[in-house]
């Protein structure tokens, strides 16, 4: 732990009490978030790091939050995960905690790695993301009564656990309404095979919006492929684009798929927005720079991860009786990839 001289130095520099510095360094929630962040920044500037072993002896906690990262292909972290992990780290360090990442060499080993992190006592809590419709990780953590927060939900609405999610169903309904009002009647959906809850909810949002219109002229073609198989993805998209009567607007499950749609459409000689409107989801960094600029929905990934870290620390420290839940409404980011339906 910090000695009296260190605490006094930081307190004088920040204009707060020694007690505030001490509790801020320990991540106590009774110290305001902005103050904890100032204390942590000043401590780092002076090269001070609280002694983990001493803190663990006093609190019975390790000061670490765990996250299991499956290794899929050559790219360990995609744009979405990069923002998510950055946000987690930012949120945790402001509370005097750190993120510990364990990799799973294969997706099938993810549960085993998570189980080991829980059983070893390395982490005080876990963050779990990319939730499946029925997710064994969520079931395991609930059975163990281990502190955790998920980014996303399982389909079972009666399950009691802590989660934060983005309302993708609302966003896909909004995307359809926007494109419908621009005259589009033939739509395409580019999605994935895997039974992920976010896929289910976004697809439901789209089909419900179509049903609400009650317009028999609306047609929906679906292209699906395994999430991490780029070759299969490109083939499925090209089948959609090369049909005699192709869609005039395509909504993709997430930005990476939407960007691939734009790339393949340009390769096929189509003009984005004039010949084909494309809408994505997530607002990853690449969506803003992929020509001509992808219209998408901002899932506020980095901020969501920060909030998840705050929720998890609250679960660890206060053990609330009722689950903490939050549903975020994504915000439309209109760019240049959508426009009026082309004249027939």
N, C-alpha and C positions, 0 to 999 in steps of 0.2 A: 504494500500500500504506500501511498505518498507520505513522505515525512512531513513534519510540521513546517519546515522551511519551504518545501515545494508548495504546500497548500497556501501558505501565507503569500508567497510570490505571485501565484496565480490569482489569489483573491484581490491583492492590491492592483494588479494589472487590469482586472475585469471590473473592479469596483463593486464586488459582492463579498459576502461573508465567507469565512473559511468553511463553515458548515455547508453552505451552498456549493462550493467547489467540490468538497468531499462527496456530497450526495449526487452532484451532477456527474462526477467521474464514475460513480457506481451505477449510474443510469436510473436513479429513482424517479418515479413518475410525478412526485410532488414538486419537482423542479421543472419549470417551464421548458418546453422543447427548445425554443430559441436560446435559452440560457445554457441548456445542456450542450447544444451545438457550439456555442461560444467557448464553453469550458473545454470541450474536447479539442477544438481547433487550437486554443492557447496551449493546451497540454502537449499536443503534437509539435507545435512550434518550438517548445522548450525540450523536445526529445523525451518527454515523459510518457510512459505507458504503465497503467496500473498493473500490479503484480497479480496474474491470474490465479496462482496457487493460493495466495492470501485471500483473495476475494472468494474463492471457492470454499475455503475453510469457514469463512464468516457466513456466507449466504447459502451454502449447500448447492450452489449452481456453478456451472462451468463458464458461463458468460458467452457461450457459443450457440448459434442457431444453425441447424443442419438443412442442407439442400442436396438432393441427389440428382446428378446430371447424367442422363444416358448418353453414351457416345454413339452417334449415328453418322457414318460416312466420314469424309475428310474434314467437314466443317463442324468443329466441336460446338460452337455457339453461333446461332443464326441471329438476325437483326432483332427479332422479338426477344429472344433469351438474353441478348446482350443488354438491352434496355431494362429487362426485368431484374437481372442480377445486379446491375448498377443501382437500381432503385432500392433493392433489398439491402445492399451494403450501406447505402447512404442512410437509410432509416435506422438500421441497427447501430451504426457507429454513433449516431446522435443520442442513443440510449445507453452507450457504454458497452455494447455487445458487438460481437463479430460474427461473420458468416463463415461457416465451414462447408466446403463443397466436396462431395465424394462422387466420383465418376463410376458409372456402371458400364462395363465393357460391352454389354448387350442389353437391349431393352428388357429382355426376359429376366435379367438379374437385378433389375431396379428394386424390386421388393426385398430381395435378400440383402442388398446394400443398405436399404433403409432400416431393415430389421436390425442389422449389425450396429448401425449408428445409435439406435434406441437402446439396445441391450448393453452397449459398451459404456453408456453414460457420457459420451462425448458432447452431446447436445442437450440443451434444456428444452428445446422444442424443434419442430420441423415445419418447413414450408413445402407444400406439394402443389405442383401446377400441371397443366395439361391433363385435366381430369377426364377419365372415361365414364361412359354411361353407368357402368358398374365397375367400381375401382377398388381392387384388393388393397391398395395402400391406405385408402380412407378407412376401409373396414378394419385393417390391422391396427391403425392408430386409435380408432374408436374403442376397439376391444381392450387395448392396453391403457386406455384413459390417459394417453400421452398428449401433452400440449401440441397443437398443430393448427395451422390455418391453410386452407386451400385457395388457390386462384382458379376459380371455376367450381362447378357443382356436379354431383352425381344426379341421375334422373330421379332417384327416390326422394321425393319432397318431404317425406316424414323423417328422414335421417337427421339427427341432431349433432351438428359439428359447426366449426367456425369457418366461414368462407367469405370471400370477396369475389364478385364476378362483374362482367360487363354485359349489358343488355344487348346482346347481338341480335336477338329476335326482333327487338324494336328497330334496330338499325337496318336490318334487311327489309323490313316492312317499309321503312322510310325511303330506302333506295328504290324499291319498286314503285312507290307512289311518285317519286320525283321523275323517274324515267317514263312512267305511264303518262304523266302530265305533259311530257315532252313528245308524246305521240307514239312511243314504242308499244308494240303489241306482241312481238316475238322475242322472247327472252331466253337467255342461256344461263345455266348455273354450273360453275366449275367447282367441284367439291372433292372430298377424299373418301376412301373406303372405310377407314377405321371408325369404330363406334365411339367417337368422342362426343361428350355432351355439348360442347360449343357448336359442333357441326349440326347436331340434332336441333338445337334451339334456333340457330340461324336459319336453317332450312324451313323449320316450322313457321318462323316469322315471315318468310317469303311466301309460302303457300297460303298462309292465313290472309296476307294482304291481297293476294290474287283472288281468293274466294270472296273477300269483302267487296271487290269491284263488281263481281258478278258479270263480267264481260266475256262472252263465249269466244271473242276474237283473240283473247290472250292465249299464247302458246308458250310452254316452257320445255326446253330441251336440257338434259342434264349430262354433263361429262364428269366421270369420276375415275380416280386412279389411286394407287397407294401413295400415302403422303410423302414418303421419302424416295420415291422412284421417279426421277426426273424424266427418263425416257418414256415411261408409261404416261406421265403427265402430258408431255408434249404430243404424244400420239393421240390421247383423248381430246385435247384441245383442237388439234388439227381436224379430227373427225367432225367436231362441232362446227368449225369454220368452213369446211369444204363441202358441207351438204348443199344440195341444189338451192334450198331455201334456208339460208343461215339466219341465226338470230341477229337482230339489230342492236341488242344491248346484252351484255354479259355481266353478271354479278359473281364475283369470286369469293370463296370462303375466307381468304386472307390475302394480304398484299402480294406475297410471293407468287401465288397462283395468278393473280391479276396481272402482274408484271410479265409473267410468261405468256399470258393471253395477248398482251400488247406486242410483245416481241414476235410471236408467231403470226399475228395479224399483219404487222408491217411486212414480214417476210412473204406473206401471201399477197402483198400489194394493196392492202386495205389502209385507208386513212383513219387514224384513231379520232373519234368524236364525229367526223363527217360520215364515215361508213359504218363505224362500230363504236358504241359507247361501252366503257369498261369502268366498273366500280369495285373497289377492294375493301379491306377491313384491317385495321391496326394502326395505320399511319406510321409505318416504320420509316427510318431515314431514307431508304432506297425509293420509297414511293414518291418523294418530292423531287428526286433527281432523274428518275426514269422518264425519258421523253414520251409524251409531251407534258408529263406531270399527272400522276394518278389521283383521280377523285376517290376518296376513301373516307373511313370513319376513324377518328382518333379514339383509340381505346385507353388512352392515358396510362400506358403500360408502366412507365417509370414511376409516376405518382401512385398508381395502384400498388406497386410493389412496396413503396415507402409506407403506405397505409397498412399493408399486410404485416409489415414488420412491427408497426405500432400495435396492431391488434394482437399479434403473437406475444409481445412483451406484456401486454395487459393480461392475456390468458395465463402466462407463466407466473406473473407476480400476484394477480388478484383472484385467479380461478373463478371467474363469474359463473353464476348458476345457470344462466341462459346463454346459448350460443351467440357469438357475435357474428352478424351477417351484414353485408352491404352490397347493393346492386348499383353499379355506376352506369349512367346513361352516356353512350358515346356521342361524339359531336361530328357532324358532317364536315369534311374538309374538301370543298369544291375546287377542283383544279381543271385541267384542260382535256381530260380523257372522256368527257361525256358531253352530249349535245342533243339537239332534236333528232327524231327518227328520220332517216334518209327517205326522200320521196320515192315511192314505188313506181 
